[in-house]
């Protein structure tokens, strides 16, 4: 008699909840005569909370390190990743609800289920222990994001969605190709198994390196590292602002966390070979991201280039292929998520209806029209620029320390010089807001709810900047990958 | 409570700033008064530091230590020695005066005052921090309020000046950050965390190869040289000083530049003594170029504020020259000059601001004869000018004298050239006074009022100190000397001379 394989469902319960609730949301939209936004919001939040509740017990998981036949890994790394992503999704939902209430853009109830599907893909990718599952999760999150980008049906939005889809499909193909090479090189797609094969010299290291290059291309696209960044400005600008906020924060977090697992577990035996590749990607991203951002006249494009530079900073931390580097990168991702959500949240409110006022001139004299928004934006910009006492400073110190300790002092130098360049364009917005007179008349979005929502990342930006120890301990325990 | 004296002094202004930020819709006068109250209370509390300071001790005093971020070994570690003591007091002294001098600020008063108080906390924090990263946090944080003050309330080209100030300083400190993190990583093993404690890092830095230590010295040096500013990194200063509002200029010259000079003493000399000696000649030459260049450029200025700004470049050159002489007299003189320059240039900027508020011009060609309509104001100006040119009996004399004496001992040419600059200072300052105060008066200036009560309150304390420290320099040198000797002993043990700096002061009749 054949014993049925024992399946542990607890470690993927969060994803099951997310997908289940997403399907419920789709049904509600389809069945209800008049689907209400607030019910959608409540339902989606219920899904997020259920997923979070299902995640907490995994912190004390004492079962096997991978379940579902080596497909899903259960470690504290994935617990923290999930919680972070769920938090970002919650902010995205709040922003979206407000946006559709105000913008006048065509509203579609599928927004909520799509966010949940994307989140499910993101949380799954951070826990994936097999390259096949990484690819699957990548597709789940990408497809949802392609649709979200074009959800309002505006022309720009559609164009961005199309661009995102074409380039994204291309990069997915590269990724899949890389998976195939990895299988050819080592005879397996399991992340741990690849590492064992490479360490035990049973795998072909040259082929494995080729596989790494293709995988890195796929990841490079998702985290928008130079030279795979071309889609970023167009998509960030074209997508509805709440989607941009969600996408820029969550995609980067998810893709980087998955990349960490691939780099530091699967290809750990080849560290010496891949470090130069990451080094170059990091240096190119921080420099070109910062330089191109200077020339932008649209705040969403500017933040897009800044996100490219930040991808470079995170890669800087990853050149240190040890726990210090992982911890630094995780901290950077947390801080990046906070700053980006906050900054795009303000962008959404300044551009009162839809995407009308996203040019930098809309920020002239903002401190007079709305001191609160100007103050919040200043905080986020200073944090993005890495000025203490904000969380962005602590995060930068972390990744530079990791790089220097791994012997990459020159990369840290490139990084700090690029941050000075970056400070210039962040400052320019502050100059506009505080030191210039308003130009033309602008409609104000005075609603309270989104301001409260933006206050959450604002408070955390300051609190974690002054007391990074609040999460440093958790991240330290989460930065140990089980394999 | 007294155990946390430095913490209280450092963060009191921040409390006031937070109150101002939270108090939306505060009437302008309440905002001003609250800021003034905070600054005065901070000053009064800081005076108790003076009482607790043990003048015989050359080490760190009033040390407070607490773990801040355990995982990376970051500590909240503060303390003061003979250098930082005076820097702290100079800061707490100049801030109430600056707030009082800012009374005429009309726009966005609440934000302005809050920026001032945040700035005070950041500056004080930089002076008391004994943990390198903690220092860096304050050092970098002080950019933001200063940037806002220049850019928000400055003159016509304020935005250009503010951005230039910010980027120059940040570019310098970028290298400092890498230097700090490099030292940190050397203090750590392969796993676990290192330390940012400057005393422990001194040991770490001492064990580095000489070439590494020299690179690190340069990384630190660039950051502080921008701030001091040292030729050729000074170009942000004339713009920033000229465009800043009066109080901004006072604080820039009075305390912010001192953070740079202080950083050189505290970090460059302490961490890299060998490299400091290695680069001493080069740094001294840069300082000399700055001294002469600043003076010559000041000579040709027609904008009175710009003139005082360039005189700062010249005077700060003296400070660096003295410090890098590595003799007791030189270092003591350098530190003394830091305090004196803060007071006399602070006074000059205050007075320039008062003149500008009346005449609405900074162009010396459009002034003249002001001594007729405002004898008290121009009198005060002359007093500050005398102090700044180093007239014996006023504060600058002793410091400059010691610096020249100290650098003479190292290289006669250095001393001689520095002495020439003293003459140049007399020329440009007295000439500017002459163009402003004497000659025919412009018609539209003939009805201008003399100083009012508020301005008397601003000027009286600072002018009094110019005299007091001129007559009793021992008040300062007593507490500076042990630290200066320790610095010299650390960097250059063979340069300790029998004649202590205090001996010189006594010999020249400073002792009552």
Interface residues (C-beta under 8 A of the other chain):
Chain A: X323 X327 X382 X387 X388 X389 X393 X397 X398 X400 X401 X404 X405 X409 X412 X413 X416 X417 X419 X420 X423 X424 X427 X428 X431 X434 X435 X436 X467 X468 X469 X472 X473 X476
Chain B: X68 X69 X70 X71 X72 X133 X136 X137 X138 X140 X141 X143 X144 X147 X148 X151 X152 X158 X159 X162 X163 X166 X167 X170 X171 X174 X175 X177 X178 X181 X182 X184 X185 X188 X191
